[in-house]
Each structure stands twice: as structure tokens, then as C-alpha cells.
Amino acid sequence: MKGVKNSLARLSGASAIPLGLSAGLPEIRISGMRALTIEPHRGLRAFAGDCVLVETGLGLLCIRGAELTLQNVASGELRLTGEIISLEMVDRHAY
């Protein structure tokens, strides 16, 4: 496994692509607890005003908050606005 990570790191450095993105892992950016962007994602599993379940390369991510609104769900990028309260990896079989 270490060899694979080293190879990905070399490829990522050579191509100027962040290591996480080159490995299919999500990059999660939170701006001031009012906006969140995940790139790439593998789709929405559920959406309610206080909880969003998103499939990622790491597993199922639960985003909890208040007045959550989907701003963008296109070409691998998901953007939410609202009051971001917590992020939690959850068992995908629980939902």
C-alpha cells in the first residue's frame, strides 16, 4: 500500500493535480461555516433541510446543518450553503 501512495504522490506532483483528487478522494472545503464544497463526489444519497448524505471516495458523508440549500451538483462538484454544524462519516448500510 505504501508503494501505491508513493506512486500516486509522484504522479500527482508531476501533473500538478492534488494527491487526494488523483486518488479519487474528496476535497472538502468549508467557508466560514456557511458554505461547503465537495469535489469529487459520487452522488447524493439523501437530502433534507438539516441533513445531506453524499457518497464519496471515502464512504458516506453526513453533513448536518440548518437551512441547507444545494447550490451546485454538477460534474463531480457539490456545493451547499446554510449553517454547517457537523460532518460525519457514517455506515452506508444504515441508510
C-alpha positions as CSV (number, residue, x, y, z in Angstrom):
1,M,0.0,0.0,0.0
2,K,2.9,2.3,0.8
3,G,4.2,1.8,-2.7
4,V,0.9,2.8,-4.3
5,K,0.7,6.0,-2.2
6,N,4.3,6.9,-3.2
7,S,3.5,6.3,-6.9
8,L,0.3,8.4,-6.6
9,A,2.3,11.2,-4.9
10,R,4.9,11.2,-7.7
11,L,2.2,11.2,-10.4
12,S,0.3,13.9,-8.6
13,G,3.4,16.1,-8.2
14,A,4.3,15.7,-11.9
15,S,0.8,16.6,-13.1
16,A,0.0,19.4,-10.6
17,I,-3.1,17.5,-9.5
18,P,-3.7,17.4,-5.7
19,L,-2.9,13.9,-4.3
20,G,-6.5,13.4,-3.0
21,L,-8.1,14.2,-6.3
22,S,-5.7,11.9,-8.2
23,A,-6.6,9.1,-5.8
24,G,-10.4,9.7,-6.1
25,L,-10.6,11.0,-2.6
26,P,-12.8,14.0,-1.9
27,E,-11.5,17.5,-1.3
28,I,-13.9,19.2,1.3
29,R,-13.7,23.0,1.6
30,I,-15.7,24.9,4.3
31,S,-16.0,28.6,4.0
32,G,-17.0,30.4,7.2
33,M,-19.3,27.6,8.4
34,R,-21.9,28.9,5.8
35,A,-20.7,27.1,2.6
36,L,-19.3,23.7,1.8
37,T,-17.8,22.3,-1.4
38,I,-17.0,18.6,-2.0
39,E,-15.1,17.6,-5.2
40,P,-15.4,15.0,-6.5
41,H,-18.4,13.2,-5.1
42,R,-20.3,10.1,-6.3
43,G,-23.8,11.4,-5.8
44,L,-26.4,12.4,-3.3
45,R,-28.0,9.6,-1.2
46,A,-30.5,11.8,0.7
47,F,-31.3,15.4,1.2
48,A,-33.4,17.2,3.9
49,G,-33.1,20.7,5.2
50,D,-30.9,19.6,8.1
51,C,-29.0,16.6,6.7
52,V,-27.4,15.8,3.4
53,L,-25.9,12.3,2.7
54,V,-23.2,12.3,0.0
55,E,-21.3,9.3,-1.5
56,T,-17.6,10.0,-1.6
57,G,-14.4,8.0,-2.3
58,L,-14.0,7.6,1.4
59,G,-17.6,6.4,2.0
60,L,-20.9,8.0,3.0
61,L,-20.6,11.6,4.4
62,C,-23.4,13.1,6.5
63,I,-23.4,16.9,6.5
64,R,-25.7,18.3,9.3
65,G,-26.8,21.9,9.5
66,A,-29.6,24.3,9.4
67,E,-31.4,25.7,6.3
68,L,-29.1,23.7,4.0
69,T,-29.5,24.5,0.3
70,L,-27.9,22.8,-2.7
71,Q,-26.2,25.4,-4.8
72,N,-24.5,23.2,-7.3
73,V,-24.5,19.4,-8.1
74,A,-22.6,19.2,-11.4
75,S,-19.7,17.4,-12.9
76,G,-18.4,16.0,-9.6
77,E,-18.8,19.1,-7.6
78,L,-21.3,19.6,-4.8
79,R,-21.8,23.0,-3.1
80,L,-24.1,23.5,-0.1
81,T,-24.9,26.7,1.7
82,G,-26.5,27.2,5.1
83,E,-25.3,26.8,8.7
84,I,-22.8,23.9,8.6
85,I,-22.9,22.2,12.0
86,S,-21.1,18.9,11.6
87,L,-19.5,16.4,9.1
88,E,-19.6,12.7,9.9
89,M,-18.6,9.5,8.0
90,V,-21.5,7.0,8.5
91,D,-22.1,3.4,7.8
92,R,-23.6,3.3,4.3
93,H,-25.8,0.3,5.3
94,A,-27.5,2.4,7.9
95,Y,-29.3,4.5,5.3
